[in-house]
Structures are given as structure tokens and as C-alpha cells.
Amino acid sequence: MSLEDIEVDEAVATYIKEQRKDFRVTTTCSGALILPISISPPKETDISIRVGNNTLYVSIYQARWIRRIDRRMLYYVNLKE
């Protein structure tokens, strides 16, 4: 599996750019979720994907199975506070 094998949905890319924050695809009991790094900090083993001026980190454990990062993985929180 290579970084090029993971596709980031345009909706997710737009969301990340609008938030102007770095995010991480992390493992939860509900499956893969995209969380801000203030909630789920990146790990040294994460794969990083540039999205505009920001970075989307992907847990190496999730990267084995993910081919597409889509809006179903977004966890909506009020990030403006």
C-alpha cells in the first residue's frame, strides 16, 4: 500500500481547508474517524497527506484498509472555539 492508493474526497478536502487545521484519521470503536489533532495528536508512525496548507494524518493501522477518505468519517465538532 502506498500513499497514492489513498484518495481524499473533495468534501473532506474542502472541510479541512475551511477549518484551517490539521486533522488525523484515527481508530475508534466505531471505525475510522477524522478528528482535529487537538483531540487526536499525530503519531510518528502516521502517514501524512497534504490538503492545501494543512495535513491529514492517517494512522498506519487505518492506512492498511483505507482506500478512500470520505465525509462519513468526519466527526463534526465546533472547531471555532
C-alpha positions as a Markdown table, in Angstrom:
| # | Residue | x | y | z |
|---|---|---|---|---|
| 1 | Met | 0.0 | 0.0 | 0.0 |
| 2 | Ser | 1.3 | 3.4 | -0.9 |
| 3 | Leu | 0.2 | 6.9 | -0.1 |
| 4 | Glu | -1.1 | 7.3 | -3.7 |
| 5 | Asp | -3.5 | 4.5 | -3.0 |
| 6 | Ile | -5.5 | 6.7 | -0.5 |
| 7 | Glu | -8.0 | 9.1 | -2.1 |
| 8 | Val | -9.3 | 12.1 | -0.2 |
| 9 | Asp | -12.9 | 13.0 | -1.1 |
| 10 | Glu | -13.3 | 16.6 | -2.3 |
| 11 | Ala | -15.8 | 17.2 | 0.5 |
| 12 | Val | -13.2 | 16.2 | 3.1 |
| 13 | Ala | -10.5 | 18.3 | 1.5 |
| 14 | Thr | -12.8 | 21.3 | 1.4 |
| 15 | Tyr | -13.8 | 20.9 | 5.1 |
| 16 | Ile | -10.1 | 20.7 | 6.1 |
| 17 | Lys | -9.2 | 23.8 | 4.1 |
| 18 | Glu | -12.2 | 25.7 | 5.5 |
| 19 | Gln | -11.2 | 24.7 | 9.1 |
| 20 | Arg | -7.6 | 25.7 | 8.5 |
| 21 | Lys | -6.5 | 22.9 | 10.9 |
| 22 | Asp | -4.6 | 19.7 | 10.7 |
| 23 | Phe | -6.6 | 16.5 | 11.1 |
| 24 | Arg | -6.0 | 12.8 | 11.8 |
| 25 | Val | -7.8 | 9.7 | 10.7 |
| 26 | Thr | -7.8 | 7.7 | 13.8 |
| 27 | Thr | -9.0 | 4.3 | 15.0 |
| 28 | Thr | -12.1 | 4.3 | 17.3 |
| 29 | Cys | -14.5 | 1.6 | 18.4 |
| 30 | Ser | -16.9 | 3.0 | 15.7 |
| 31 | Gly | -14.3 | 2.7 | 13.0 |
| 32 | Ala | -12.2 | 5.3 | 11.3 |
| 33 | Leu | -12.9 | 9.0 | 12.3 |
| 34 | Ile | -11.4 | 12.2 | 11.2 |
| 35 | Leu | -10.6 | 14.3 | 14.3 |
| 36 | Pro | -8.6 | 17.5 | 14.7 |
| 37 | Ile | -5.1 | 16.9 | 16.0 |
| 38 | Ser | -6.0 | 18.9 | 19.1 |
| 39 | Ile | -8.2 | 15.9 | 20.0 |
| 40 | Ser | -6.1 | 13.1 | 18.4 |
| 41 | Pro | -2.5 | 14.2 | 18.0 |
| 42 | Pro | -0.5 | 12.6 | 15.2 |
| 43 | Lys | 1.9 | 9.7 | 15.9 |
| 44 | Glu | 5.4 | 9.2 | 14.5 |
| 45 | Thr | 4.1 | 6.2 | 12.5 |
| 46 | Asp | 1.3 | 8.1 | 10.8 |
| 47 | Ile | 1.2 | 8.7 | 7.1 |
| 48 | Ser | 0.7 | 12.4 | 6.2 |
| 49 | Ile | -1.3 | 13.7 | 3.3 |
| 50 | Arg | -1.1 | 17.4 | 2.3 |
| 51 | Val | -4.5 | 19.0 | 1.9 |
| 52 | Gly | -4.0 | 22.6 | 0.8 |
| 53 | Asn | -1.9 | 24.2 | 3.5 |
| 54 | Asn | -2.8 | 21.6 | 6.1 |
| 55 | Thr | -2.0 | 18.0 | 6.8 |
| 56 | Leu | -4.3 | 15.0 | 7.1 |
| 57 | Tyr | -2.5 | 12.3 | 9.2 |
| 58 | Val | -3.6 | 8.7 | 8.8 |
| 59 | Ser | -3.0 | 6.1 | 11.4 |
| 60 | Ile | -0.8 | 3.4 | 10.0 |
| 61 | Tyr | -3.3 | 0.9 | 11.3 |
| 62 | Gln | -6.2 | 2.5 | 9.3 |
| 63 | Ala | -4.0 | 3.1 | 6.2 |
| 64 | Arg | -3.8 | -0.7 | 5.7 |
| 65 | Trp | -7.5 | -0.8 | 5.0 |
| 66 | Ile | -8.5 | 2.7 | 3.8 |
| 67 | Arg | -8.6 | 3.4 | 0.0 |
| 68 | Arg | -10.8 | 6.5 | 0.3 |
| 69 | Ile | -11.3 | 9.1 | 3.0 |
| 70 | Asp | -14.8 | 10.4 | 2.7 |
| 71 | Arg | -17.3 | 12.6 | 4.6 |
| 72 | Arg | -18.7 | 9.6 | 6.6 |
| 73 | Met | -15.5 | 9.7 | 8.6 |
| 74 | Leu | -15.9 | 13.3 | 9.6 |
| 75 | Tyr | -16.7 | 14.0 | 13.2 |
| 76 | Tyr | -18.4 | 17.4 | 13.4 |
| 77 | Val | -17.5 | 19.5 | 16.4 |
| 78 | Asn | -17.4 | 23.2 | 16.9 |
| 79 | Leu | -13.8 | 23.9 | 16.0 |
| 80 | Lys | -14.1 | 27.7 | 16.1 |
| 81 | Glu | -13.8 | 27.8 | 20.0 |
